[in-house]
Amino acid sequence: MEDATVLSRLRRFLLGTSALLLAGALVELWLVGHDETATQLIPFALCGLGLIAAVAALARPGRAALLALRACMALVALGSLYGVYEHVVENVAFQREIVPGSTTAELVSAALAGANPLLAPGILALAAALAAASTYYHPALGKGRGQTAG
């Protein structure tokens, strides 16, 4: 099998996996009722945006679609970091509310293992990384354009 065929299949696999992760995250967000505040709606928008970009890149992997995919996935990754931050803040606030005199160790423990899971928003970063990896030295981006030396 030729290298180009293997790379093309690998790129499709990475993009497809990213799309499945984003679609799964959308379903999970909906099932757990992650829609009580405006801030909780952000991951819905990010998953939808990322999913649209991934499907567009799968359907027509041209330069414009791949650059748009990279931009969207950068936004998704930033949103993921914001989600982790929000979950930590909410876990600490809840700990302070139920145990006002919490020690630093108790607050750290609550931040990491509280009701709001830290890895849940991290799945968006994983999906973004997989999608971005699928564009690495993609032939549609052209030699020397939109690529880093590697």
C-alpha positions as CSV (number, residue, x, y, z in Angstrom):
1,M,0.0,0.0,0.0
2,E,1.3,3.4,-0.9
3,D,2.3,6.0,1.8
4,A,-0.2,8.5,0.4
5,T,-3.1,6.0,0.8
6,V,-2.1,5.2,4.4
7,L,-1.8,8.9,5.3
8,S,-5.2,9.6,3.7
9,R,-6.8,6.8,5.7
10,L,-5.1,7.9,8.9
11,R,-6.3,11.5,8.4
12,R,-9.9,10.3,7.8
13,F,-9.6,8.1,10.9
14,L,-8.4,11.1,13.1
15,L,-11.1,13.4,11.7
16,G,-13.8,10.7,12.1
17,T,-12.7,10.0,15.7
18,S,-12.8,13.7,16.5
19,A,-16.3,14.0,15.0
20,L,-17.5,11.1,17.0
21,L,-16.0,12.5,20.2
22,L,-17.7,15.8,19.6
23,A,-21.1,14.2,18.8
24,G,-20.8,12.0,21.9
25,A,-20.0,15.0,24.0
26,L,-23.1,16.8,22.6
27,V,-25.3,13.8,23.6
28,E,-23.7,13.5,27.0
29,L,-24.2,17.3,27.7
30,W,-27.8,17.0,26.7
31,L,-28.4,13.9,28.9
32,V,-26.8,15.4,32.0
33,G,-28.8,18.6,31.6
34,H,-25.8,20.8,31.1
35,D,-28.0,23.8,30.1
36,E,-28.9,25.6,33.4
37,T,-26.8,28.7,32.7
38,A,-25.6,30.6,29.7
39,T,-22.0,29.5,30.5
40,Q,-23.1,25.8,30.4
41,L,-24.3,26.3,26.8
42,I,-20.8,27.2,25.6
43,P,-19.7,23.5,25.1
44,F,-22.9,22.9,23.0
45,A,-21.8,25.6,20.6
46,L,-18.2,24.5,20.6
47,C,-19.1,20.9,19.9
48,G,-21.5,21.9,17.2
49,L,-18.9,24.2,15.6
50,G,-16.2,21.5,15.8
51,L,-18.5,18.9,14.4
52,I,-19.5,21.0,11.4
53,A,-15.8,21.8,10.7
54,A,-14.8,18.2,11.0
55,V,-17.6,17.0,8.7
56,A,-16.8,19.7,6.2
57,A,-13.1,18.8,6.2
58,L,-14.0,15.1,5.7
59,A,-16.4,15.9,2.9
60,R,-14.2,18.4,1.0
61,P,-10.6,18.4,2.4
62,G,-9.5,21.6,0.6
63,R,-7.3,24.4,1.8
64,A,-10.1,26.6,3.0
65,A,-11.9,23.8,4.9
66,L,-8.7,22.6,6.6
67,L,-7.7,26.1,7.7
68,A,-11.2,26.7,9.0
69,L,-10.9,23.3,10.8
70,R,-7.7,24.4,12.5
71,A,-9.2,27.7,13.5
72,C,-12.4,26.0,14.9
73,M,-10.4,23.5,16.8
74,A,-8.2,26.2,18.3
75,L,-11.4,27.7,19.6
76,V,-12.7,24.3,20.8
77,A,-9.4,23.7,22.7
78,L,-9.5,27.1,24.4
79,G,-13.1,26.4,25.3
80,S,-12.0,23.1,26.8
81,L,-9.5,24.9,29.0
82,Y,-12.1,27.4,30.1
83,G,-14.4,24.4,31.0
84,V,-11.8,22.8,33.1
85,Y,-11.3,26.2,34.9
86,E,-15.0,26.5,35.4
87,H,-15.3,23.0,36.9
88,V,-12.4,23.6,39.3
89,V,-13.9,26.9,40.4
90,E,-17.4,25.4,40.9
91,N,-15.9,22.4,42.9
92,V,-14.0,24.7,45.2
93,A,-17.0,27.0,45.7
94,F,-19.2,24.0,46.6
95,Q,-16.6,22.7,49.0
96,R,-16.4,26.2,50.7
97,E,-20.1,26.3,50.9
98,I,-20.6,22.9,52.6
99,V,-17.4,23.1,54.8
100,P,-16.7,26.8,55.3
101,G,-13.4,26.2,57.2
102,S,-11.9,23.8,54.6
103,T,-8.1,23.5,54.6
104,T,-6.1,24.0,51.4
105,A,-5.7,20.3,51.1
106,E,-9.4,19.8,51.3
107,L,-10.0,22.5,48.7
108,V,-7.5,21.0,46.3
109,S,-9.0,17.6,46.8
110,A,-12.5,19.0,46.1
111,A,-11.3,20.8,43.1
112,L,-9.9,17.6,41.6
113,A,-12.5,15.2,42.7
114,G,-15.7,17.2,43.1
115,A,-19.1,16.9,41.5
116,N,-17.9,18.6,38.3
117,P,-15.6,16.2,36.5
118,L,-12.4,17.8,35.2
119,L,-11.9,15.4,32.3
120,A,-15.4,16.0,30.9
121,P,-14.4,19.4,29.3
122,G,-11.0,17.8,28.4
123,I,-12.6,15.6,25.9
124,L,-13.1,18.7,23.7
125,A,-9.3,19.3,23.8
126,L,-8.7,15.7,22.7
127,A,-11.1,16.0,19.8
128,A,-9.5,19.3,18.8
129,A,-6.0,17.8,19.0
130,L,-7.0,14.8,16.8
131,A,-8.7,17.0,14.2
132,A,-5.7,19.4,14.1
133,A,-3.3,16.4,13.8
134,S,-5.2,15.3,10.7
135,T,-4.1,18.5,9.0
136,Y,-0.4,18.1,9.7
137,Y,1.4,18.4,6.4
138,H,-1.8,17.8,4.5
139,P,-1.3,18.0,0.7
140,A,-4.2,20.3,0.3
141,L,-2.4,23.0,2.4
142,G,0.4,23.1,-0.1
143,K,4.1,22.8,0.4
144,G,5.4,25.4,2.8
145,R,2.0,27.0,3.4
146,G,0.2,26.5,6.7
147,Q,2.7,24.0,7.9
148,T,5.5,23.9,10.4
149,A,8.9,22.2,9.9
150,G,8.9,18.8,11.3
